[in-house]
């Protein structure tokens, strides 16, 4: 289950990964306030936790969604 505000609970791994990449880009840019950076860091950690759970519960099969 996702605790991130911008990602729905049923988001795909791809959607979560894209959001994580957006967060990283914002943090690397350095143009965010310390408070916003902390919020992004927290959101990123939740996304990583969700992604780990998603990948751990997979059956090992790799499929391509189109």
KOLTORTOR-797709 format. One record per residue: x, y, z of N, C-alpha, C, O in turn. Coordinates in pm, 1 decimal, decimal comma, always signed. Example, Ala and Ser with C-alpha at 12.3 -4.5 7.8 and 13.67 -1.06 7.14 Angstrom:
BEGIN
@nu=+1319,0 | nv=-569,0 | nw=+780,0 | cau=+1230,0 | cav=-450,0 | caw=+780,0 | cu=+1320,0 | cv=-330,0 | cw=+780,0 | ou=+1423,6 | ov=-331,9 | ow=+846,5
@nu=+1285,0 | nv=-225,0 | nw=+708,0 | cau=+1367,0 | cav=-106,0 | caw=+714,0 | cu=+1290,0 | cv=+3,0 | cw=+787,0 | ou=+1340,9 | ov=+113,8 | ow=+803,9
// end
This chain:
BEGIN
@nu=+84,1 | nv=-116,9 | nw=+0,0 | cau=+0,0 | cav=+0,0 | caw=+0,0 | cu=+89,2 | cv=+123,9 | cw=+0,0 | ou=+190,6 | ov=+128,0 | ow=+69,6
@nu=+51,5 | nv=+223,6 | nw=-77,3 | cau=+131,4 | cav=+343,9 | caw=-90,8 | cu=+90,3 | cv=+449,5 | cw=+11,2 | ou=-28,2 | ov=+476,2 | ow=+31,0
@nu=+191,0 | nv=+509,2 | nw=+75,5 | cau=+166,4 | cav=+620,4 | caw=+166,5 | cu=+206,3 | cv=+752,4 | cw=+102,4 | ou=+213,4 | ov=+854,7 | ow=+170,6
@nu=+232,0 | nv=+751,4 | nw=-26,3 | cau=+275,4 | cav=+871,5 | caw=-94,1 | cu=+156,1 | cv=+947,6 | cw=-148,4 | ou=+63,0 | ov=+886,9 | ow=-201,4
@nu=+157,3 | nv=+1079,9 | nw=-135,8 | cau=+41,0 | cav=+1159,1 | caw=-174,8 | cu=+13,6 | cv=+1161,8 | cw=-324,5 | ou=-101,8 | ov=+1174,3 | ow=-365,5
@nu=+116,8 | nv=+1150,3 | nw=-406,5 | cau=+99,7 | cav=+1164,2 | caw=-551,1 | cu=+77,9 | cv=+1032,3 | cw=-624,0 | ou=+52,7 | ov=+1031,8 | ow=-744,5
@nu=+87,2 | nv=+922,8 | nw=-554,1 | cau=+77,4 | cav=+791,5 | caw=-616,1 | cu=-41,0 | cv=+716,0 | cw=-557,4 | ou=-49,2 | ov=+700,6 | ow=-435,5
@nu=-132,9 | nv=+668,6 | nw=-641,2 | cau=-245,5 | cav=+590,6 | caw=-589,1 | cu=-199,3 | cv=+454,5 | cw=-536,6 | ou=-92,5 | ov=+406,1 | ow=-574,0
@nu=-279,4 | nv=+393,9 | nw=-450,7 | cau=-244,7 | cav=+264,4 | caw=-392,2 | cu=-223,5 | cv=+156,1 | cw=-497,0 | ou=-143,1 | ov=+65,0 | ow=-477,2
@nu=-295,9 | nv=+165,8 | nw=-609,3 | cau=-285,6 | cav=+61,9 | caw=-712,2 | cu=-189,7 | cv=+99,0 | cw=-825,2 | ou=-199,2 | ov=+44,4 | ow=-935,1
@nu=-98,5 | nv=+190,4 | nw=-799,0 | cau=-2,5 | cav=+232,8 | caw=-900,3 | cu=+87,5 | cv=+116,3 | cw=-941,3 | ou=+119,5 | ov=+29,0 | ow=-860,6
@nu=+126,8 | nv=+117,0 | nw=-1066,4 | cau=+215,1 | cav=+12,2 | caw=-1117,8 | cu=+359,1 | cv=+39,1 | cw=-1073,9 | ou=+392,4 | ov=+148,2 | ow=-1027,7
@nu=+442,1 | nv=-61,4 | nw=-1089,1 | cau=+584,4 | cav=-46,0 | caw=-1059,3 | cu=+642,3 | cv=+65,4 | cw=-1146,3 | ou=+723,7 | ov=+145,2 | ow=-1099,9
@nu=+600,5 | nv=+70,1 | nw=-1270,9 | cau=+648,4 | cav=+172,7 | caw=-1362,5 | cu=+610,8 | cv=+312,6 | cw=-1314,7 | ou=+693,5 | ov=+403,7 | ow=-1318,5
@nu=+487,8 | nv=+330,0 | nw=-1270,1 | cau=+443,2 | cav=+460,7 | caw=-1220,7 | cu=+521,2 | cv=+501,6 | cw=-1095,4 | ou=+559,0 | ov=+617,8 | ow=-1080,1
@nu=+544,3 | nv=+407,2 | nw=-1008,1 | cau=+620,0 | cav=+436,3 | caw=-886,6 | cu=+764,1 | cv=+473,0 | cw=-920,8 | ou=+821,5 | ov=+564,5 | ow=-861,7
@nu=+821,9 | nv=+401,0 | nw=-1016,4 | cau=+959,0 | cav=+428,3 | caw=-1058,3 | cu=+969,6 | cv=+566,2 | cw=-1122,0 | ou=+1064,4 | ov=+640,1 | ow=-1095,2
@nu=+873,1 | nv=+600,9 | nw=-1205,9 | cau=+873,2 | cav=+733,2 | caw=-1268,3 | cu=+864,9 | cv=+843,7 | cw=-1163,6 | ou=+935,5 | ov=+944,0 | ow=-1173,6
@nu=+779,7 | nv=+826,2 | nw=-1063,8 | cau=+767,5 | cav=+926,8 | caw=-957,7 | cu=+897,7 | cv=+936,9 | cw=-879,4 | ou=+940,5 | ov=+1046,6 | ow=-843,6
@nu=+960,5 | nv=+823,3 | nw=-852,6 | cau=+1087,1 | cav=+824,2 | caw=-781,0 | cu=+1193,2 | cv=+900,0 | cw=-861,0 | ou=+1272,5 | ov=+974,6 | ow=-803,7
@nu=+1194,8 | nv=+881,2 | nw=-992,0 | cau=+1289,7 | cav=+953,6 | caw=-1077,2 | cu=+1262,4 | cv=+1104,1 | cw=-1074,4 | ou=+1355,9 | ov=+1184,1 | ow=-1076,8
@nu=+1134,9 | nv=+1142,7 | nw=-1069,2 | cau=+1099,5 | cav=+1285,0 | caw=-1059,3 | cu=+1151,7 | cv=+1343,1 | cw=-928,1 | ou=+1205,6 | ov=+1453,7 | ow=-925,0
@nu=+1135,1 | nv=+1267,8 | nw=-821,0 | cau=+1181,8 | cav=+1312,9 | caw=-689,3 | cu=+1332,8 | cv=+1331,2 | cw=-691,0 | ou=+1384,0 | ov=+1432,0 | ow=-642,4
@nu=+1403,5 | nv=+1234,9 | nw=-746,1 | cau=+1549,9 | cav=+1242,5 | caw=-752,6 | cu=+1592,8 | cv=+1365,7 | cw=-831,5 | ou=+1684,2 | ov=+1437,2 | ow=-790,5
@nu=+1527,2 | nv=+1390,5 | nw=-944,2 | cau=+1561,7 | cav=+1506,7 | caw=-1027,2 | cu=+1540,4 | cv=+1636,8 | cw=-948,9 | ou=+1623,3 | ov=+1727,5 | ow=-955,3
@nu=+1430,0 | nv=+1645,4 | nw=-875,7 | cau=+1402,5 | cav=+1766,0 | caw=-797,0 | cu=+1507,6 | cv=+1787,0 | cw=-688,5 | ou=+1552,1 | ov=+1899,2 | ow=-664,6
@nu=+1546,4 | nv=+1678,3 | nw=-623,6 | cau=+1645,8 | cav=+1689,3 | caw=-516,8 | cu=+1783,6 | cv=+1723,5 | cw=-573,2 | ou=+1857,3 | ov=+1802,1 | ow=-513,6
@nu=+1818,3 | nv=+1664,9 | nw=-687,5 | cau=+1947,7 | cav=+1692,9 | caw=-748,4 | cu=+1955,4 | cv=+1835,9 | cw=-800,9 | ou=+2063,3 | ov=+1894,9 | ow=-806,3
@nu=+1840,8 | nv=+1891,2 | nw=-839,6 | cau=+1835,2 | cav=+2027,3 | caw=-891,3 | cu=+1878,6 | cv=+2128,1 | cw=-785,0 | ou=+1940,1 | ov=+2230,0 | ow=-816,3
@nu=+1846,0 | nv=+2098,7 | nw=-659,4 | cau=+1888,0 | cav=+2183,4 | caw=-550,0 | cu=+1807,1 | cv=+2310,6 | cw=-533,3 | ou=+1842,9 | ov=+2396,3 | ow=-452,5
@nu=+1700,2 | nv=+2324,3 | nw=-607,1 | cau=+1619,0 | cav=+2445,6 | caw=-602,5 | cu=+1498,3 | cv=+2433,4 | cw=-510,0 | ou=+1410,0 | ov=+2519,1 | ow=-512,2
@nu=+1493,6 | nv=+2328,7 | nw=-429,3 | cau=+1381,2 | cav=+2310,4 | caw=-336,6 | cu=+1423,9 | cv=+2353,1 | cw=-196,7 | ou=+1541,4 | ov=+2345,3 | ow=-161,1
@nu=+1327,7 | nv=+2397,7 | nw=-119,2 | cau=+1356,3 | cav=+2436,8 | caw=+18,7 | cu=+1393,2 | cv=+2313,5 | cw=+100,7 | ou=+1367,5 | ov=+2200,1 | ow=+60,5
@nu=+1452,4 | nv=+2337,9 | nw=+213,5 | cau=+1488,9 | cav=+2227,5 | caw=+302,8 | cu=+1365,1 | cv=+2149,9 | cw=+345,3 | ou=+1367,6 | ov=+2026,9 | ow=+351,4
@nu=+1257,3 | nv=+2221,0 | nw=+374,6 | cau=+1132,8 | cav=+2154,5 | caw=+414,1 | cu=+1079,6 | cv=+2066,3 | cw=+301,0 | ou=+1039,7 | ov=+1952,2 | ow=+324,5
@nu=+1079,0 | nv=+2119,4 | nw=+177,8 | cau=+1029,9 | cav=+2042,0 | caw=+62,8 | cu=+1122,8 | cv=+1924,5 | cw=+35,1 | ou=+1076,2 | ov=+1816,1 | ow=+0,1
@nu=+1251,7 | nv=+1944,2 | nw=+50,1 | cau=+1347,3 | cav=+1834,8 | caw=+29,8 | cu=+1320,7 | cv=+1721,8 | cw=+128,4 | ou=+1329,3 | ov=+1604,4 | ow=+92,5
@nu=+1288,7 | nv=+1756,7 | nw=+251,6 | cau=+1256,6 | cav=+1656,5 | caw=+352,8 | cu=+1129,8 | cv=+1580,8 | cw=+315,1 | ou=+1123,4 | ov=+1458,8 | ow=+329,7
@nu=+1027,5 | nv=+1654,0 | nw=+265,8 | cau=+903,5 | cav=+1589,1 | caw=+221,9 | cu=+930,1 | cv=+1493,5 | cw=+105,1 | ou=+878,1 | ov=+1381,9 | ow=+102,4
@nu=+1010,6 | nv=+1537,8 | nw=+9,6 | cau=+1043,8 | cav=+1453,5 | caw=-105,3 | cu=+1122,6 | cv=+1330,0 | cw=-61,5 | ou=+1099,9 | ov=+1219,9 | ow=-111,5
@nu=+1214,1 | nv=+1349,4 | nw=+31,2 | cau=+1292,6 | cav=+1237,3 | caw=+82,9 | cu=+1201,8 | cv=+1133,4 | cw=+147,7 | ou=+1217,6 | ov=+1013,5 | ow=+125,0
@nu=+1107,4 | nv=+1179,8 | nw=+227,8 | cau=+1012,9 | cav=+1089,5 | caw=+292,9 | cu=+928,2 | cv=+1015,8 | cw=+189,8 | ou=+909,6 | ov=+894,5 | ow=+199,3
@nu=+877,0 | nv=+1089,5 | nw=+91,1 | cau=+797,6 | cav=+1026,7 | caw=-14,1 | cu=+880,5 | cv=+923,1 | cw=-90,4 | ou=+832,3 | ov=+813,9 | ow=-120,5
@nu=+1004,7 | nv=+958,2 | nw=-121,0 | cau=+1093,5 | cav=+865,6 | caw=-191,3 | cu=+1117,9 | cv=+738,4 | cw=-112,6 | ou=+1120,2 | ov=+629,0 | ow=-169,1
@nu=+1136,2 | nv=+752,5 | nw=+17,5 | cau=+1156,5 | cav=+634,0 | caw=+101,9 | cu=+1033,0 | cv=+544,1 | cw=+101,9 | ou=+1045,4 | ov=+421,7 | ow=+99,2
@nu=+914,0 | nv=+604,3 | nw=+104,9 | cau=+790,8 | cav=+525,4 | caw=+99,4 | cu=+779,8 | cv=+452,8 | cw=-35,4 | ou=+739,7 | ov=+336,6 | ow=-41,8
@nu=+815,8 | nv=+523,1 | nw=-141,4 | cau=+811,9 | cav=+460,2 | caw=-274,1 | cu=+908,7 | cv=+342,8 | cw=-281,7 | ou=+874,0 | ov=+236,9 | ow=-333,9
@nu=+1029,3 | nv=+361,1 | nw=-230,1 | cau=+1127,2 | cav=+251,7 | caw=-230,5 | cu=+1076,4 | cv=+131,4 | cw=-152,8 | ou=+1093,8 | ov=+17,2 | ow=-195,3
@nu=+1014,2 | nv=+157,1 | nw=-39,8 | cau=+958,1 | cav=+49,1 | caw=+41,4 | cu=+847,9 | cv=-24,0 | cw=-37,0 | ou=+843,5 | ov=-147,0 | ow=-39,2
@nu=+759,3 | nv=+53,2 | nw=-101,1 | cau=+652,3 | cav=-6,0 | caw=-181,9 | cu=+709,4 | cv=-88,4 | cw=-296,7 | ou=+662,4 | ov=-198,6 | ow=-324,6
@nu=+810,8 | nv=-34,2 | nw=-362,7 | cau=+871,9 | cav=-106,1 | caw=-475,5 | cu=+938,1 | cv=-236,1 | cw=-429,4 | ou=+927,6 | ov=-338,8 | ow=-496,5
@nu=+1005,2 | nv=-231,3 | nw=-316,3 | cau=+1066,8 | cav=-353,8 | caw=-263,3 | cu=+960,7 | cv=-459,9 | cw=-235,2 | ou=+978,9 | ov=-577,4 | ow=-267,1
@nu=+849,3 | nv=-416,8 | nw=-174,9 | cau=+740,4 | cav=-510,6 | caw=-148,0 | cu=+683,6 | cv=-567,1 | cw=-277,7 | ou=+659,9 | ov=-687,4 | ow=-288,6
@nu=+661,9 | nv=-479,8 | nw=-375,8 | cau=+609,8 | cav=-524,4 | caw=-505,0 | cu=+701,7 | cv=-627,2 | cw=-569,3 | ou=+655,6 | ov=-728,6 | ow=-621,7
@nu=+831,0 | nv=-600,9 | nw=-565,0 | cau=+926,9 | cav=-690,9 | caw=-629,0 | cu=+944,6 | cv=-820,0 | cw=-549,3 | ou=+964,3 | ov=-926,6 | ow=-607,7
@nu=+937,6 | nv=-811,4 | nw=-417,6 | cau=+951,4 | cav=-930,8 | caw=-334,1 | cu=+833,5 | cv=-1025,3 | cw=-349,5 | ou=+850,4 | ov=-1146,5 | ow=-336,0
@nu=+714,7 | nv=-973,7 | nw=-377,3 | cau=+596,6 | cav=-1058,0 | caw=-389,4 | cu=+576,2 | cv=-1110,4 | cw=-530,4 | ou=+485,0 | ov=-1189,5 | ow=-554,5
@nu=+659,1 | nv=-1067,9 | nw=-622,9 | cau=+648,0 | cav=-1116,3 | caw=-760,4 | cu=+687,3 | cv=-1262,1 | cw=-769,4 | ou=+751,0 | ov=-1316,8 | ow=-679,4
@nu=+648,2 | nv=-1324,5 | nw=-880,2 | cau=+677,7 | cav=-1467,2 | caw=-899,2 | cu=+806,0 | cv=-1488,1 | cw=-979,2 | ou=+839,1 | ov=-1601,7 | ow=-1013,2
@nu=+878,2 | nv=-1381,5 | nw=-1009,7 | cau=+1002,0 | cav=-1393,7 | caw=-1082,4 | cu=+985,7 | cv=-1380,8 | cw=-1232,7 | ou=+1085,0 | ov=-1371,8 | ow=-1304,9
@nu=+863,4 | nv=-1379,8 | nw=-1280,5 | cau=+839,6 | cav=-1366,5 | caw=-1424,7 | cu=+845,7 | cv=-1220,7 | cw=-1464,7 | ou=+796,6 | ov=-1133,1 | ow=-1393,4
@nu=+905,3 | nv=-1195,9 | nw=-1577,6 | cau=+913,5 | cav=-1060,4 | caw=-1631,3 | cu=+820,1 | cv=-1052,8 | cw=-1750,1 | ou=+830,7 | ov=-1132,0 | ow=-1843,8
@nu=+729,1 | nv=-957,9 | nw=-1746,0 | cau=+635,4 | cav=-939,4 | caw=-1855,6 | cu=+639,0 | cv=-797,4 | cw=-1902,8 | ou=+678,1 | ov=-707,5 | ow=-1828,4
@nu=+598,5 | nv=-775,8 | nw=-2026,1 | cau=+593,5 | cav=-641,9 | caw=-2082,0 | cu=+448,4 | cv=-604,0 | cw=-2101,5 | ou=+373,7 | ov=-673,1 | ow=-2170,7
@nu=+408,8 | nv=-493,7 | nw=-2039,9 | cau=+272,4 | cav=-443,1 | caw=-2054,9 | cu=+268,2 | cv=-343,6 | cw=-2168,7 | ou=+354,6 | ov=-256,6 | ow=-2180,1
@nu=+169,4 | nv=-356,8 | nw=-2250,8 | cau=+155,4 | cav=-261,7 | caw=-2362,3 | cu=+20,0 | cv=-199,7 | cw=-2358,3 | ou=-12,4 | ov=-116,8 | ow=-2443,2
// end
